[in-house]
């Protein structure tokens, strides 16, 4: 059975100004000239989505980093999935650990956001991951599978759902789990997806995220059931990000 086509996604977090559009243009040109064996996505801050979509960079999809669970109404400062979709985005990240921690987002809220994203035709990238305390207490598998079960809506399909396993302690720290640990968690997520969604569960992409960079991408992306990467810091510069994308040139 062939693995689903990989996705390398960049999460710019709260970084980037209008001038950063040059990095998207550069990335698009790099892919145009040198190719990419995976799908490529950039999720800039909301303020740049329109600029980035308008650049019409054919080799790079544009997504958002979060959405509100409701489509409209009295939610000052929030952005709905419909608004994001209206700009031409196809992907919305939900449940990133920084949202779960900084904004108290529960699995129930994450699930409602995933439903909102899917209901406007976008693919929800649902993030899960354990803290260092949980890993050291031997609870990583249990924490992650519980998050997956509780955060994924029944409406999940191959076309509208991606899971991103991001150990909280690996995000922005330069630390990564061993490939054995990554394989163990991704297999556990795969098992949950398969038992709940059958064939679709076999093909829903599971990304790894947390300190992915060009120098470790090949090793991490070669792990069984790793179907791509969610990249923070190393996605901000086109050359660094392309270094991760090009790891797929070597993966059969
Ligand atoms: P990082 O972030 O690549 O900077 O560790 C990953 C993420 O939070 O998505």
Boltz pocket constraint, residues with backbone or C-beta under 6 A from the ligand:
constraints:
  - pocket:
      binder: B
      contacts: [[A, 11], [A, 166], [A, 170], [A, 171], [A, 172], [A, 173], [A, 209], [A, 210], [A, 211], [A, 212], [A, 230], [A, 231], [A, 232], [A, 233], [A, 234]]
      max_distance: 6.0
